[in-house]
Amino acid sequence: MVFADVSESSALYQKLGDTAARNIIGSTLTAITALLPRYGGVLVKTIGDAVMCMFPTADAGLQCAMQMQACVANDRPGNYPVAIHVGIAHGSVLLENGDVFGDTVNVSAYLTAVAGPEQILASEATEKALSAEQKDNIRAVFRAVLKGATSESVVYQALWKVDAREVTEINLQSQKVIPRDTGSLIVTHDEERVRIDQWRPTISVGRAQECDLVVPDRYASRRHLTIKLVRTRFYLIDHSINGTFVRFADGHEVHVLREDLVLDGSGEISLGRTVAGRGEGLITFNYDRRSMFRI
């Protein structure tokens, strides 16, 4: 299973506008999916700025992913410099009405999320399924606890660039464990409930009617805060006049004013005044332990 996503697409939309960015991203996805038949690949679906593909073998998936990176870097589809990040997972999947589901799919999406621009990350199961020749194209870079597993496994990087000077040296003395997929974040206010995950990575909260969660409170700013998924962490970003108060499950309360805060575990959020000063109208947050990368 190969999942490829256009890097920093949100910034592209902000910089170039919807039409221009959509055309560039569309050209990029068209160019990389055109490579699939050469390796026996099948396009499962396009999701936003990403494509999900299946291949008959791990070798075929890795070779195609490397060619995708080379195509985007060298040919510049859409005549604009963009990058993609790719995740590869090997294993069984569930087929239903032309779509695929299961841990293998979620792991490929997770590896894509933690990969940087121009990177290809592959699971340990993928490495084990590669031929001896293709194993020469990858190297171990991280350790991770993948969804559905209880112990750490190795995450590999594919070396698709020809020039060795562009490849970062690995520090073999460091133990690099990348953040795990802790699950989606559920945010609730009164009867309104929203899930933040890969497919809805940002929500806005405030007094304005156009916010995703509307809080009609005189201490709340019109656009009070944003909660944003960045790779595998959820950040609360305050934009307000009075600040945001966050009380975690252990009772510890933090006042956030024009800065960011990582939301871990569960807790309560109050706009503009302390959590203790409110009897009702609080926003709650907690994790849904199912994968944030479910597709």
C-alpha positions as CSV (number, residue, x, y, z in Angstrom):
1,M,0.0,0.0,0.0
2,V,1.4,3.4,-1.1
3,F,0.0,6.7,0.1
4,A,1.4,9.9,-1.5
5,D,0.5,13.4,-0.4
6,V,1.4,16.9,-1.6
7,S,3.5,18.6,1.0
8,E,2.5,21.9,2.6
9,S,-0.6,22.2,0.3
10,S,-2.4,24.6,2.7
11,A,0.5,27.1,2.3
12,L,0.2,26.7,-1.4
13,Y,-3.5,27.6,-1.4
14,Q,-2.8,30.7,0.8
15,K,0.1,31.9,-1.4
16,L,-1.3,31.3,-4.9
17,G,-5.1,31.2,-4.4
18,D,-7.5,28.3,-4.8
19,T,-7.6,28.1,-8.6
20,A,-3.8,28.2,-9.2
21,A,-3.0,25.9,-6.3
22,R,-5.7,23.4,-7.3
23,N,-4.3,23.3,-10.9
24,I,-0.8,22.7,-9.6
25,I,-1.8,20.0,-7.2
26,G,-4.1,18.4,-9.8
27,S,-1.2,18.3,-12.3
28,T,1.1,16.7,-9.7
29,L,-1.4,14.0,-8.8
30,T,-2.1,13.3,-12.5
31,A,1.7,12.9,-13.1
32,I,2.3,10.5,-10.3
33,T,-0.8,8.3,-11.0
34,A,0.3,8.0,-14.6
35,L,3.3,6.0,-13.4
36,L,1.1,3.3,-11.8
37,P,0.6,1.0,-14.8
38,R,4.4,0.7,-15.3
39,Y,4.6,-1.1,-11.9
40,G,1.3,-2.9,-11.9
41,G,-0.2,-0.4,-9.5
42,V,-3.9,0.4,-9.0
43,L,-5.3,3.7,-7.9
44,V,-7.7,3.1,-5.0
45,K,-8.8,6.7,-4.7
46,T,-7.8,10.3,-4.5
47,I,-8.4,12.1,-1.2
48,G,-7.9,15.8,-1.3
49,D,-4.3,16.4,-2.1
50,A,-3.3,12.7,-1.8
51,V,-3.5,9.4,-3.7
52,M,-3.8,5.9,-2.3
53,C,-2.5,3.0,-4.5
54,M,-2.1,-0.8,-4.3
55,F,0.7,-2.8,-5.8
56,P,1.2,-6.5,-6.4
57,T,4.6,-6.7,-4.6
58,A,6.6,-4.6,-2.1
59,D,9.3,-4.2,-4.8
60,A,6.8,-2.7,-7.2
61,G,5.4,-0.2,-4.6
62,L,8.9,0.9,-3.6
63,Q,10.1,1.4,-7.2
64,C,7.0,3.4,-8.1
65,A,7.2,5.6,-5.0
66,M,10.8,6.4,-5.8
67,Q,9.8,7.2,-9.4
68,M,7.0,9.4,-8.1
69,Q,9.5,11.5,-6.1
70,A,11.9,11.8,-9.1
71,C,9.0,12.8,-11.4
72,V,7.8,15.6,-9.1
73,A,11.4,16.8,-8.4
74,N,12.6,16.8,-11.9
75,D,9.6,17.4,-14.1
76,R,7.7,19.9,-11.9
77,P,4.2,19.1,-12.9
78,G,2.1,22.2,-13.1
79,N,5.3,24.2,-13.7
80,Y,5.7,25.1,-10.0
81,P,8.1,23.6,-7.4
82,V,6.2,21.3,-5.1
83,A,7.1,18.2,-3.1
84,I,5.4,15.1,-2.0
85,H,5.8,12.8,1.0
86,V,5.1,9.1,0.8
87,G,4.3,6.2,3.1
88,I,4.5,2.5,2.3
89,A,3.1,-0.4,4.3
90,H,2.9,-4.1,3.4
91,G,0.3,-6.4,4.6
92,S,-3.3,-7.6,4.2
93,V,-6.2,-5.3,3.5
94,L,-10.0,-5.5,3.5
95,L,-11.6,-4.9,0.1
96,E,-15.1,-3.5,-0.1
97,N,-16.7,-2.0,-3.1
98,G,-13.4,-1.0,-4.7
99,D,-12.1,0.6,-1.5
100,V,-9.6,-0.8,1.0
101,F,-9.5,-0.7,4.8
102,G,-7.5,-2.0,7.7
103,D,-4.3,-1.5,9.7
104,T,-2.0,-1.7,6.6
105,V,-3.9,1.3,5.1
106,N,-3.8,3.2,8.4
107,V,0.0,2.6,8.8
108,S,0.7,3.8,5.3
109,A,-1.2,7.0,6.0
110,Y,0.6,7.5,9.3
111,L,4.0,7.0,7.7
112,T,3.0,9.6,5.1
113,A,2.1,12.1,7.8
114,V,5.4,11.8,9.7
115,A,7.5,11.8,6.5
116,G,8.9,15.1,5.5
117,P,8.8,16.7,2.0
118,E,10.7,14.5,-0.6
119,Q,10.8,11.6,1.9
120,I,9.6,8.0,1.5
121,L,9.1,6.1,4.7
122,A,8.4,2.4,4.8
123,S,7.3,-0.1,7.5
124,E,9.4,-3.0,8.8
125,A,6.9,-5.4,7.1
126,T,7.7,-3.7,3.8
127,E,11.4,-4.1,4.3
128,K,11.0,-7.8,5.1
129,A,9.0,-8.3,1.9
130,L,11.5,-6.6,-0.4
131,S,13.9,-8.5,-2.6
132,A,17.6,-8.4,-1.8
133,E,18.2,-5.9,-4.6
134,Q,15.6,-3.5,-3.4
135,K,16.7,-3.7,0.2
136,D,19.8,-1.8,-1.0
137,N,17.5,1.2,-1.7
138,I,16.4,1.7,1.9
139,R,17.9,2.4,5.3
140,A,16.7,2.2,8.9
141,V,16.0,5.7,10.3
142,F,13.4,5.6,13.1
143,R,11.6,3.4,15.5
144,A,7.8,3.6,16.0
145,V,4.9,1.9,17.7
146,L,2.5,1.4,14.8
147,K,-1.2,1.1,15.2
148,G,-2.3,-2.4,16.1
149,A,1.1,-3.2,17.5
150,T,2.4,-3.4,21.1
151,S,6.1,-3.1,20.5
152,E,8.4,-0.9,18.5
153,S,9.3,-1.6,14.9
154,V,11.8,-0.1,12.6
155,V,10.8,2.6,10.0
156,Y,12.9,2.7,6.9
157,Q,13.6,5.6,4.4
158,A,13.9,5.0,0.7
159,L,17.0,6.6,-0.9
160,W,15.7,7.8,-4.2
161,K,18.1,10.7,-4.8
162,V,21.1,9.9,-7.0
163,D,23.4,12.5,-5.5
164,A,24.7,11.2,-2.2
165,R,25.5,14.7,-1.1
166,E,21.8,15.4,-0.7
167,V,21.4,12.5,1.7
168,T,21.6,13.2,5.5
169,E,23.9,11.0,7.4
170,I,22.4,8.8,10.1
171,N,23.6,9.1,13.7
172,L,23.7,5.4,14.7
173,Q,24.2,6.3,18.4
174,S,20.9,8.0,18.8
175,Q,17.6,6.2,19.5
176,K,15.0,8.0,17.4
177,V,11.4,7.0,18.3
178,I,8.9,9.0,16.3
179,P,5.5,10.0,17.9
180,R,2.8,7.3,17.7
181,D,-0.7,7.6,16.4
182,T,-2.5,8.4,19.6
183,G,-5.9,8.7,17.9
184,S,-8.4,11.4,16.8
185,L,-9.2,14.4,19.1
186,I,-12.9,14.8,19.9
187,V,-13.9,18.4,20.8
188,T,-17.4,19.0,22.3
189,H,-19.4,22.1,23.2
190,D,-23.0,21.7,24.4
191,E,-24.6,19.5,21.7
192,E,-21.9,20.1,19.1
193,R,-19.2,17.5,18.6
194,V,-16.3,17.6,16.1
195,R,-13.5,15.1,15.3
196,I,-10.1,16.4,14.4
197,D,-8.0,14.0,12.3
198,Q,-6.2,13.7,9.0
199,W,-9.3,14.5,7.1
200,R,-10.4,17.5,9.2
201,P,-7.1,18.7,10.6
202,T,-8.2,22.2,11.7
203,I,-11.2,23.7,13.5
204,S,-12.0,27.3,14.6
205,V,-13.7,28.2,17.9
206,G,-15.1,31.6,18.8
207,R,-18.1,33.9,19.0
208,A,-18.5,34.4,15.2
209,Q,-21.1,32.3,13.4
210,E,-18.7,31.1,10.8
211,C,-16.6,29.3,13.4
212,D,-16.8,25.5,13.5
213,L,-17.7,25.7,17.2
214,V,-19.7,28.8,18.1
215,V,-19.4,29.9,21.8
216,P,-21.8,32.9,22.4
217,D,-19.9,34.2,25.5
218,R,-19.1,37.9,26.1
219,Y,-15.5,37.0,27.1
220,A,-14.9,35.1,23.9
221,S,-13.3,36.8,20.8
222,R,-15.0,36.4,17.5
223,R,-12.2,34.1,16.2
224,H,-10.9,33.0,19.6
225,L,-8.7,30.0,18.9
226,T,-7.8,27.3,16.4
227,I,-7.1,23.6,17.1
228,K,-4.8,22.1,14.5
229,L,-3.3,18.7,13.8
230,V,0.4,18.9,13.0
231,R,1.6,15.4,12.0
232,T,0.6,13.5,15.1
233,R,0.1,16.3,17.7
234,F,-2.9,18.5,18.3
235,Y,-2.1,22.2,19.0
236,L,-4.4,24.8,20.5
237,I,-3.5,28.2,19.0
238,D,-4.9,31.3,20.8
239,H,-5.9,34.4,18.8
240,S,-7.9,36.2,21.4
241,I,-8.0,39.3,23.6
242,N,-8.6,37.5,27.0
243,G,-6.7,34.3,26.3
244,T,-7.8,30.7,26.7
245,F,-7.8,28.6,29.9
246,V,-7.1,24.9,29.6
247,R,-7.6,22.5,32.5
248,F,-6.2,19.0,32.0
249,A,-7.5,15.8,33.6
250,D,-5.0,16.1,36.5
251,G,-6.5,19.5,37.5
252,H,-3.6,21.6,36.2
253,E,-4.8,24.7,34.4
254,V,-2.8,26.7,31.8
255,H,-3.6,30.2,30.5
256,V,-2.7,30.5,26.8
257,L,-2.5,34.0,25.4
258,R,-1.4,34.5,21.7
259,E,0.7,31.3,21.8
260,D,0.4,27.5,21.2
261,L,-0.3,24.6,23.6
262,V,-0.2,20.9,22.9
263,L,-3.4,19.2,23.9
264,D,-2.5,15.9,25.5
265,G,-5.0,13.4,27.0
266,S,-8.3,15.1,28.0
267,G,-9.5,18.2,29.6
268,E,-11.6,21.3,29.5
269,I,-11.3,24.6,27.6
270,S,-12.7,28.0,28.7
271,L,-12.7,31.1,26.5
272,G,-11.5,34.3,28.2
273,R,-11.9,33.2,31.9
274,T,-10.8,30.4,34.2
275,V,-12.4,27.0,34.0
276,A,-13.2,27.2,37.7
277,G,-15.2,30.4,37.1
278,R,-17.7,28.7,34.8
279,G,-20.6,26.5,35.7
280,E,-21.5,25.5,32.2
281,G,-20.6,26.1,28.6
282,L,-17.1,24.6,28.8
283,I,-15.5,22.9,25.8
284,T,-14.2,19.4,26.4
285,F,-11.5,17.5,24.5
286,N,-10.5,13.9,24.7
287,Y,-8.9,11.3,22.5
288,D,-10.7,8.7,20.4
289,R,-8.1,5.9,20.5
290,R,-9.0,4.8,17.0
291,S,-6.4,5.8,14.4
292,M,-6.4,9.5,13.4
293,F,-5.3,8.2,9.9
294,R,-8.3,5.9,9.3
295,I,-9.2,6.0,5.6
